[in-house]
Amino acid sequence: MNRAITSLRPSASLEIPAARYLSNGRLRSAIGADGGGCVWFDWMAMTAWDAMRPGLLPGWSLWWRDLAGGGPKRFADGTAVSVDMPDARARWRRDFDEISIDLEALVLPSSHLEMRRITVRNQGDRPKQIELSAVAEVALHHPVGHATHPAFSKLFLQTGFDATRDALLVHRRPRASAESWPCLVCAMKGEGELQYETDRYRFQGRGWKRDLPKAIGEASALSGTVGNVLDPILATRRVLRIPAGGSASVVTYIGTGANRDEALALLDHAPSFEDATAQSASHSLVRLARLGISQNDALDYEALLVAMLRGTRSLRANPETIAAATGQAGGLGLDGERPFAVVVSDNITSDPAVAYLTAAQHLWADLGSDAAVVVIAPGLEAIGEAGAGLIHRAIESLPSAKLHTLLAS
């Protein structure tokens, strides 16, 4: 599994890809501007996200098609439009000639459920029927265990469908009597009949490219297959009828419960997206006030965290820094599965890079991430527990700094 070690250097052109890390402390969702990302619950990856190959396995994908003609298009391939990033929601917009699509995402503060609202606007002068397909990679396993042997990991997954709620369910069959696994629920709520697929073989098709599966490339209905599929996927689809100048929306859900009943209860008690927005905004304001972090800084810190998880190459340290940081990380008890940022500083009490990353790590911890910060101070042969405590106390009171002032080498 890729361990993201990030070194921030002084650069006026330093850009971190826009992304959000949404969390209620236990259920966490990383989402990029292309809609791709991953959902975790505690130590478990609910959905799979191959950070080393984001173009092939984005974790979550959105496709659309105008049924009057034209091929399928990915949300990620549209023209990005700048929009406000309010409160605790992720929000992205993409334009495609006469179609504009808004994607909003949030995590409920008091329920283990991620919600995404997809709003399609018809900017043309004729009514349209737009087919929307949302596709999620499923893991329901420890991230390392799944990434190391994904095919073996997915052999023990079983899918199901609840017709009353139009919901897909996934559970992992235990391999020992002492094992206990939660149940994942996935749904798409909106107008029209729901189509769904959980068998990747049927969804992908023989001879079709990985980034254009048969079920997307062909204008045919999803098969509705569930059960002991060898390689599960979560695909849902609805058709929206949109008048000229009008809009229509669907809401997708991914959540987890201790069992089937608890997972389905999440949908029964889910608020409207408007109410969920208000709840998550209030929760976010309380968190940021408690941590003393502004909304703009929080957005920077979240984007940096997702970039670390994705292994963004432009933020990778040089080999010498990585080698030094790896040694220091071992002394601090950081294992190879834990992402961390590293900063080299001659003066930890006044270096804005140290201040910036310290403030970021406070937010990351509150969001439920185990991402850490390693400070390498030249002249200290080993940080050790006492040195780590000294550094922590020295930087606790440092003010936060803007990204463009980072000075780590």
DRENRORO-663633 format. One record per residue (C-alpha): residue number from 1; residue in one letter; x, y, z. Coordinates in steps of 0.25 Angstrom, whole numbers, plus 2048, in hexadecimal, padded with zeros to 3 digits. Layout:
residues N
(NUM A (X Y Z))
...
end
This chain:
residues 409
(1 M (800 800 800))
(2 N (805 80E 7FD))
(3 R (80A 816 808))
(4 A (809 825 805))
(5 I (815 82D 80B))
(6 T (813 83B 808))
(7 S (81E 846 808))
(8 L (819 854 806))
(9 R (823 85E 7FF))
(10 P (823 86D 7FC))
(11 S (81C 86E 7EF))
(12 A (813 879 7EA))
(13 S (80D 86F 7E0))
(14 L (80A 864 7EA))
(15 E (7FC 85F 7E8))
(16 I (7F5 854 7F0))
(17 P (7E9 84E 7E8))
(18 A (7DC 853 7ED))
(19 A (7D6 848 7F6))
(20 R (7CD 846 803))
(21 Y (7CF 83D 80F))
(22 L (7C1 83C 815))
(23 S (7BF 835 823))
(24 N (7B7 833 82F))
(25 G (7C3 82D 836))
(26 R (7C0 81F 832))
(27 L (7BA 81F 824))
(28 R (7C4 826 81B))
(29 S (7C3 82A 80C))
(30 A (7CE 82F 804))
(31 I (7C9 835 7F7))
(32 G (7D0 83C 7EB))
(33 A (7CB 846 7E1))
(34 D (7C9 83A 7D8))
(35 G (7C0 833 7E2))
(36 G (7C9 828 7E4))
(37 G (7CE 824 7F2))
(38 C (7CB 81A 7FD))
(39 V (7C2 818 809))
(40 W (7C8 813 816))
(41 F (7C1 80E 823))
(42 D (7CB 80E 82F))
(43 W (7D7 805 82A))
(44 M (7CF 7FF 81F))
(45 A (7CE 803 810))
(46 M (7C0 803 80C))
(47 T (7C3 806 7FD))
(48 A (7D0 804 7F6))
(49 W (7D9 80F 7F1))
(50 D (7E5 80B 7E9))
(51 A (7EE 818 7EC))
(52 M (7F9 813 7E3))
(53 R (7EF 812 7D7))
(54 P (7E4 81C 7D9))
(55 G (7E1 81D 7CA))
(56 L (7DD 80E 7CA))
(57 L (7D7 80C 7D8))
(58 P (7D2 819 7DD))
(59 G (7CA 813 7E8))
(60 W (7BD 81A 7E3))
(61 S (7B9 81E 7D5))
(62 L (7AD 825 7CF))
(63 W (7A9 823 7C1))
(64 W (79E 82A 7B9))
(65 R (797 828 7AB))
(66 D (78D 830 7A3))
(67 L (783 825 79F))
(68 A (780 82D 792))
(69 G (78E 82B 78D))
(70 G (79C 82C 790))
(71 G (7A6 823 798))
(72 P (7A8 822 7A7))
(73 K (7B0 82C 7AE))
(74 R (7B7 82C 7BB))
(75 F (7B5 837 7C5))
(76 A (7C4 838 7C7))
(77 D (7C6 83C 7B8))
(78 G (7BD 848 7B8))
(79 T (7C2 856 7B9))
(80 A (7C4 85A 7C7))
(81 V (7BC 866 7CC))
(82 S (7C1 86E 7D8))
(83 V (7B6 86D 7E3))
(84 D (7B6 871 7F2))
(85 M (7BA 866 7FC))
(86 P (7B0 869 807))
(87 D (7B0 863 815))
(88 A (7B3 854 816))
(89 R (7AE 851 808))
(90 A (7B7 84D 7FD))
(91 R (7B2 854 7F0))
(92 W (7B7 852 7E2))
(93 R (7B1 857 7D4))
(94 R (7B3 852 7C6))
(95 D (7AE 857 7B9))
(96 F (7AB 84F 7AC))
(97 D (7A5 859 7A2))
(98 E (796 859 7A5))
(99 I (798 850 7B2))
(100 S (79D 855 7BF))
(101 I (79F 84C 7CB))
(102 D (7A1 850 7DA))
(103 L (7A7 845 7E3))
(104 E (7A5 848 7F2))
(105 A (7AA 83E 7FD))
(106 L (7A9 83E 80C))
(107 V (7AA 835 818))
(108 L (79F 835 822))
(109 P (7A5 839 830))
(110 S (79C 82F 838))
(111 S (79A 824 82E))
(112 H (7A4 81B 827))
(113 L (79F 81F 819))
(114 E (7A5 827 80E))
(115 M (79B 82E 805))
(116 R (79E 834 7F7))
(117 R (794 83D 7EF))
(118 I (796 83D 7E0))
(119 T (78E 848 7D9))
(120 V (78D 848 7CA))
(121 R (789 855 7C3))
(122 N (784 855 7B5))
(123 Q (789 862 7AF))
(124 G (783 85F 7A1))
(125 D (776 863 79B))
(126 R (770 855 79A))
(127 P (76C 84B 7A5))
(128 K (777 840 7A7))
(129 Q (777 832 7AD))
(130 I (784 830 7B5))
(131 E (789 823 7B9))
(132 L (792 824 7C6))
(133 S (79B 818 7CA))
(134 A (7A3 818 7D7))
(135 V (7AD 80E 7D9))
(136 A (7B5 80A 7E6))
(137 E (7C0 801 7E9))
(138 V (7BD 7F8 7F5))
(139 A (7C8 7F3 7FF))
(140 L (7C1 7F1 80D))
(141 H (7CF 7ED 812))
(142 H (7DC 7F3 818))
(143 P (7E2 7FC 80E))
(144 V (7EF 7F4 80E))
(145 G (7E9 7E7 80D))
(146 H (7E0 7EB 802))
(147 A (7EB 7F2 7FA))
(148 T (7F5 7E6 7FC))
(149 H (7EB 7DC 7F6))
(150 P (7DF 7E2 7F1))
(151 A (7DA 7D6 7E9))
(152 F (7DB 7CD 7F5))
(153 S (7D5 7D8 7FE))
(154 K (7C9 7D9 7F5))
(155 L (7C6 7CA 7F5))
(156 F (7C0 7CB 803))
(157 L (7B6 7D6 7FF))
(158 Q (7A7 7D4 7FD))
(159 T (79E 7DE 7F7))
(160 G (78F 7DF 7F9))
(161 F (783 7E8 7F5))
(162 D (778 7EE 7FE))
(163 A (76C 7F1 7F5))
(164 T (764 7F9 7FF))
(165 R (76F 803 800))
(166 D (776 801 7F2))
(167 A (783 7FF 7FA))
(168 L (78F 7F6 7F7))
(169 L (796 7EF 802))
(170 V (7A3 7E9 804))
(171 H (7A8 7E0 80F))
(172 R (7B5 7D8 811))
(173 R (7B4 7C9 814))
(174 P (7BC 7C6 821))
(175 R (7C7 7BD 81F))
(176 A (7C8 7B9 82E))
(177 S (7BD 7B9 839))
(178 A (7C4 7C4 840))
(179 E (7C3 7CE 834))
(180 S (7B8 7D8 833))
(181 W (7B6 7E2 828))
(182 P (7AD 7EE 826))
(183 C (7A3 7EF 81A))
(184 L (7A5 7F9 80F))
(185 V (798 800 809))
(186 C (798 807 7FC))
(187 A (78C 80E 7F6))
(188 M (788 819 7EB))
(189 K (77B 820 7EE))
(190 G (774 828 7E3))
(191 E (769 827 7D8))
(192 G (767 81B 7CF))
(193 E (76A 80D 7D1))
(194 L (777 809 7D7))
(195 Q (781 800 7CF))
(196 Y (78D 7F9 7D6))
(197 E (798 7F0 7D5))
(198 T (7A2 7E9 7DE))
(199 D (7A9 7DF 7D5))
(200 R (7B6 7E6 7CF))
(201 Y (7B7 7DB 7C4))
(202 R (7A9 7DF 7BF))
(203 F (7AC 7EE 7C1))
(204 Q (7B9 7EE 7BB))
(205 G (7B7 7E4 7AF))
(206 R (7C1 7DC 7A7))
(207 G (7CB 7E5 79F))
(208 W (7C6 7F2 7A4))
(209 K (7D0 7FC 7AA))
(210 R (7D1 7FE 7B9))
(211 D (7CE 80D 7B8))
(212 L (7C2 80A 7AF))
(213 P (7BA 7FE 7B3))
(214 K (7B0 7F7 7AB))
(215 A (7A4 7FB 7B4))
(216 I (7A8 809 7B2))
(217 G (7AC 809 7A3))
(218 E (7A0 801 79E))
(219 A (792 807 7A0))
(220 S (78C 7FB 7A7))
(221 A (786 7F9 7B5))
(222 L (78E 7F4 7C1))
(223 S (78B 7E5 7C4))
(224 G (787 7E6 7D3))
(225 T (791 7DB 7D6))
(226 V (794 7D9 7E5))
(227 G (799 7CD 7EE))
(228 N (7A6 7C6 7EE))
(229 V (7AC 7CE 7E3))
(230 L (7BB 7CB 7E2))
(231 D (7BF 7DA 7E0))
(232 P (7B5 7E4 7E5))
(233 I (7B2 7F2 7E1))
(234 L (7A7 7FB 7E5))
(235 A (7A0 802 7D9))
(236 T (793 809 7DA))
(237 R (78C 811 7CF))
(238 R (780 819 7CD))
(239 V (77A 821 7C1))
(240 L (776 830 7C3))
(241 R (76C 837 7BB))
(242 I (770 846 7BB))
(243 P (768 851 7B4))
(244 A (770 85C 7AC))
(245 G (776 865 7B6))
(246 G (773 85C 7C1))
(247 S (77A 853 7CB))
(248 A (779 846 7D2))
(249 S (780 83F 7DD))
(250 V (784 831 7E3))
(251 V (78A 82E 7F0))
(252 T (794 823 7F2))
(253 Y (797 81C 800))
(254 I (7A2 814 805))
(255 G (7A2 810 814))
(256 T (7A5 805 81E))
(257 G (79D 7FE 829))
(258 A (7A1 7F2 832))
(259 N (797 7E9 82A))
(260 R (78D 7EA 81F))
(261 D (782 7F0 827))
(262 E (78B 7FB 82D))
(263 A (790 7FE 81F))
(264 L (782 7FF 819))
(265 A (77E 808 825))
(266 L (788 812 821))
(267 L (77F 815 814))
(268 D (772 814 81C))
(269 H (777 820 825))
(270 A (77F 828 81B))
(271 P (77C 836 81B))
(272 S (779 83E 80E))
(273 F (786 843 807))
(274 E (782 851 80C))
(275 D (781 84D 81A))
(276 A (78D 845 819))
(277 T (795 851 814))
(278 A (790 85A 820))
(279 Q (794 84F 82A))
(280 S (7A2 84D 824))
(281 A (7A4 85C 823))
(282 S (7A1 85E 832))
(283 H (7AA 852 836))
(284 S (7B5 858 82D))
(285 L (7B4 866 833))
(286 V (7B5 860 841))
(287 R (7C1 858 83D))
(288 L (7C9 863 837))
(289 A (7C6 86D 843))
(290 R (7CB 862 84D))
(291 L (7D8 861 845))
(292 G (7D9 86F 842))
(293 I (7DA 86D 833))
(294 S (7D4 875 828))
(295 Q (7CB 86F 81D))
(296 N (7D6 873 812))
(297 D (7E1 86D 81A))
(298 A (7D9 860 81C))
(299 L (7D7 85F 80D))
(300 D (7E6 85F 80B))
(301 Y (7E8 855 816))
(302 E (7DE 84B 810))
(303 A (7E3 84D 802))
(304 L (7F2 84A 807))
(305 L (7ED 83E 80E))
(306 V (7E6 838 802))
(307 A (7F2 83B 7FA))
(308 M (7FB 833 804))
(309 L (7F1 827 803))
(310 R (7F1 828 7F4))
(311 G (800 828 7F3))
(312 T (801 835 7EB))
(313 R (80E 835 7E4))
(314 S (810 844 7E5))
(315 L (811 844 7F4))
(316 R (81A 838 7F5))
(317 A (827 83A 7FD))
(318 N (835 838 7F7))
(319 P (83B 82A 7FA))
(320 E (844 82F 805))
(321 T (839 836 80D))
(322 I (830 829 80B))
(323 A (83B 821 811))
(324 A (83E 82A 81D))
(325 A (82F 82B 81F))
(326 T (82D 81C 81F))
(327 G (837 81A 829))
(328 Q (831 825 832))
(329 A (823 81F 830))
(330 G (828 812 835))
(331 G (82D 818 842))
(332 L (81F 81F 844))
(333 G (818 812 842))
(334 L (812 815 834))
(335 D (810 809 82B))
(336 G (810 807 81C))
(337 E (801 808 81B))
(338 R (800 816 821))
(339 P (801 823 818))
(340 F (80A 82E 81E))
(341 A (80F 83B 819))
(342 V (81E 83F 81C))
(343 V (824 84C 81E))
(344 V (833 84F 820))
(345 S (835 85B 829))
(346 D (841 862 830))
(347 N (837 86A 839))
(348 I (82B 863 83C))
(349 T (825 86E 845))
(350 S (825 878 83A))
(351 D (824 870 82D))
(352 P (816 873 826))
(353 A (817 865 820))
(354 V (817 85F 82D))
(355 A (80C 868 832))
(356 Y (804 865 825))
(357 L (805 856 826))
(358 T (802 855 835))
(359 A (7F5 85D 833))
(360 A (7F2 853 828))
(361 Q (7F5 847 830))
(362 H (7EC 84C 83B))
(363 L (7E0 84C 831))
(364 W (7E4 83F 82B))
(365 A (7E4 838 839))
(366 D (7D6 83E 83C))
(367 L (7D1 839 82F))
(368 G (7D5 82B 833))
(369 S (7E1 82A 82A))
(370 D (7EE 824 82F))
(371 A (7F7 82D 826))
(372 A (803 832 82D))
(373 V (80E 83D 82C))
(374 V (81C 839 82E))
(375 V (826 845 831))
(376 I (834 843 82E))
(377 A (83D 84C 836))
(378 P (84C 84C 831))
(379 G (855 84A 83D))
(380 L (84C 840 844))
(381 E (851 832 842))
(382 A (844 82C 846))
(383 I (837 832 849))
(384 G (832 827 853))
(385 E (826 828 85C))
(386 A (82C 834 865))
(387 G (830 83C 858))
(388 A (823 839 852))
(389 G (81C 83F 85E))
(390 L (825 84B 85E))
(391 I (822 84E 850))
(392 H (813 84C 852))
(393 R (813 856 85E))
(394 A (81C 860 856))
(395 I (812 860 84A))
(396 E (805 85F 851))
(397 S (804 86E 852))
(398 L (809 872 845))
(399 P (800 87A 83C))
(400 S (7FB 874 82F))
(401 A (802 878 822))
(402 K (7FD 87A 813))
(403 L (801 86F 80A))
(404 H (80A 878 801))
(405 T (813 87B 80D))
(406 L (817 86D 80F))
(407 L (826 86C 810))
(408 A (829 85D 813))
(409 S (834 857 80A))
end
